C-alpha cells in the first residue's frame, strides 16, 4: 500500500511539472532568453532525487543552469544525462561545452576526454566541431581549425552571430597561415519593388562554376528583411575547402528569393542571375536585383 501511495504521489508531481512546463513554453518569447520559473525548477530538483534516471529532468536542470551562467552546475547536470544516455550526441556535445566553460575556457584533461568521446560518437556534431576548432587553433594547427569550423558553419544559419563568429575564426586562421582572400565578390543585392514578399523569407546567394556542376562553390543565406544590402563573398564562404573561389576561373552568381525556404530552386521562386564573371586576383563588383520568376 505504501508503495502504491508513493507511486501515486510521484505521478501527481510529474503531472504538475508537465503542466508548469507547458505554461512555461506558452509564455516564452522565442526571441528572448528563457526565464525559468523558480517553482518549476525547485519541483524538478526535488523530483529528480526520487527519479535519478529521468534524463528529461536532468537536461532541463542543465539548460536552466546554462541560462544563468552556472556552468559547473550545468556540467554536473549534463554528466547525469550522459550517464543515462552515454551515446546521445546532443548531450555529449553540451556536456563537453559546459565542462570547457566551467574550466575557464581551458582544455583540461577532463575537457579533452569529454570532447574526444563526443567526437568519437558523432564527428559531425556542430558544438563538438566548434570546440575541436578552438582546440586546434590553440595548438596552432590552423588548417585543422579551419576544417573543423567550416564543418560547424555548414550547419548554421549564416544570419546568426554563431555563424559570423566561426567565419571570423576561419579568417583569423587563414591570416596566421599567411593566406589572404585572393578573390572577392562584392555584391549589391536588392529585390524589385513589384515583388510581394514577407520579411522572413530566405534569400540564397550562390556562386557556381559557369561550366561546372550546379553545387555552389560559395554561398550565403540572408532574410528578405536584410535587403537591400551589400555582401562580400570570398574563400571564407566556401562550402568545401577543396573547392575554393580563388581556384575558379569563370563563375555566375545566383541570388534567389525562396518561396519554400529550401536551398533547392523551385518553380515560383524569384531570382537574379549574373553574367559570366572571369575571376582574377582583384575584387569584382556587381549588382543583382531579384526580379525574374522561375518557370515550372
N, C-alpha and C positions, 0 to 999 in steps of 0.2 A: 504493500500500500504506500509506504514511504517513497519507494522508487517511482511509482506511478504519479504521485503528487509532485515529486521533483521534476519529472518529465513534463507534466502539465504546466508547471510554473516556468520552466525553461522555454517551452514552446510559446507561452504567452509573452515572455520577454523578447523572444525573436520576432514575434508579430509587432510588438511595439517599436522595435528597432527598424523593421521593414517599413512601418508606417512613417516613422520620422525620416528615414532615408528618402522615401517618396516625396515627402513635403520639402525636404532639402533640395531635391532635384528640380521640383517645380518652381521654387523661389530663386534658384541660382541664375545669375546672369552669365551666359556663355562668354561674354566679352570681358568679364571681370574675374579676378582671383576668387576661388571658392572660399567662403567664410563658413566654417563648420559650426554646427550647433553644439555648444558645450555639453548640454544634457545628453545629446546623442552619443558623443564621444565617451562620456562617463559611463553610459549604459553598455557600450561596446567593450570598454575596458573591464567592466565587471563581468560581462558575459563570456569574454574570451578566457577568463580564468576557469570557467566551467566547461568551455568547449575549445581547448587549446589547439585542436586540429581544424578549426574553421578558417580556411585560408582567406575567405572573403573579409572577415573581421580584421585579421592581421593587416591585410592590404589597405583597408580603409584607415586604420590607425597610422600606417606608414605614410599614406598620402596626406593625412591631416598634419603629421609631424613635418613633412616637407613644406607644407603651406605656411607654417610658422617658423621655418628655418631651423628646426631642431634636427639636424642631420644625424647626430649619434643615435637619437631615438628612432629616426626613420630607418637607419641601417639595422638596428635591432629588430624592428618590426618586419622589415623585408627579409631578414635572416630566418624569421619564423615561417614566413610564407614559402621561402625556398626550402626550408626543412620539410614542409608538407608536399611541395611540388618541385623536386630538385631539377627538373628539366623544362620548367616553364620559362620560355625565353624572355618574355617581358619582365618578369620578376627578377631574373638573373641580371639583366641589364640595369634595372633600377637599384638592385642591391649593390652592384659594383659602383654605380654612380654615387649612391648615398655614402658608401664607405669612403670613396675618394674625397667627397666634400667634408665628411666627418674627420678625416685625417689631415685636414688643412690643405686640400688640393695637392697632396703628395702621393706618389706611387710607392707606398709601403709594401712590405711582403704580403700583408693581408689583402690589400687592394689588388695587387698584381695577381694573387691566387684567385680571387673572385672574378677578376676581369678575364683571365685566361680560361677559367672554367666556363664563363658565359660565352666567350668567343668559340670555344670548342663545341658547345651545344648548338650555337647559331652564329655563324660567321657573317651573317647579313644584318644583324640587329643594329638599327640606326644609333641607338645610345652607345652600344659597345664599340661600334666603328668610330664614333666621335672620340671616345676615351682612348682607344688604341692610337688614333691620330695624335692626340696630345702626348701620349707616352712616346711615340716615335719621334715627334718634334723635339721633346726634351732630350731624347737620346741623339739628337742631331741627324737622324735618318730622315731627311726631308722628303725624299722620293716616296718612302713608305708612308709618311704622314699624309702626303697628297693623295695617295691611293686610298687610304682609309677615309679621309674626309670627303673625297669625291663619291665614294660608296654611300656615305651617310647623307650627303647633299641630294643624291638622286631620289631619296625617299621623302624629301621635304618640299613644302610649298615655297617656291622662290620669293614669295611676297613676305615671308616670315623673317623675324630677326634671327632665328636659329640658322636659317639658310645663309643669310648675309654674313653671320659670324664665321661660318665654315668657309665661305668664299674669301673672307678676309684672311683666315688662316692659310688657305691654299696660296693666296697671293704672296703672303709673307714667306712661306716655304719656298716658293719659286724664286723670290728675291735672294734668299740665302743660297740657293743653288746657282745664282748668277744669271737667272733667266728673266727676261722681260717679254711681255706680250708683243710678239713681232707684228701681229695683225690685230687691228681694232676696227670694229664696225660701229660707227656712231649712227644711230637710227632715230629719227624723229617720227614718233607714232601718233596717229590720230584716227578718229572714226568719223566718217561722213555724217554730217548733221541730219541727213534724211533718214538714217537708220534708227529704229526704235530698239532700245536695249535696256537691260537693268544694270545697275551699278556693280552687282556682284558677279556678272557674267565673266567668264575667264577668257583671257587673251593669250594665245600661244604664239610665240615668236620662234621660228626655227631657221637655222642656216643649213642648207642642204647642198651637196655637190651638184653642179649643173648637169653633169652627165653620169652621175653615180647613183648609188642606192638611195631610196627615199628616207632612210633613217637619218635624222638630223646629226650634224657634227656638233653643233652647239645649240642651246635652246634657253629660253627664259619664259616664265609664266607670270602674268600680271592679271589684275582685275580691270574691268572696263572703267571703274571709277578713277583709276590712275592716269587715264588718257585725257588730254594729250600729254605726252611726256617724251623724254629723250633717254635712250638707254645705250649702253656701251657693251658690245659683245666682244669677247676675246677668248684666249685659251682657258681663262678662268671659268668659262661657261660650257666647256666641252662635256659631253656625256661619257666619253671613254678616253682615257689618257692616250690610248693607242691611235685615236683618230683626232688629231688636233687641227684647229683652224689654221694655224700657221703652216701646216703641211699641205693645205688645199691650194689649188690654183684658180679654179673658177667655181663660183657658188651663186646661189639665189637665196634671197631672204623672203620668208613667207610669214605674214602676220595674220592670224585668224581669230575672229570673234566666234567662240563656240556656243552653239545653242543647247548642247547636251552636257557640256562640262568635261568632255573627253578630249584627249590629245589627238585621237584619230579623226581625220576630216570627215564630216558628214554633210549630206545634202541639206541645203538651207543655211549653212554657216556663211558668215561674211568674211571676206579675206582681201589681202593685198599681196601681190607677188612682184618682187623686184625684177629688173632686167638682170642678165648675167653680169656678175661682178668679178673682175680679174683682180686677185689679191696680190699684194706685194708687201714690203716692209713698211707701209705707211698706213695712216688712219684713213678709212673710207667713210664718207658721209653720204647718207641717203635719207629720203623722206618716204614714208609709207602711209597712205591713207586707206583705211579699210572701207571699201565701197562696193565690192563686187560679190554677188551671192553665188555660192556653188550650186550647180545644177544637179538633179538626181543622177 
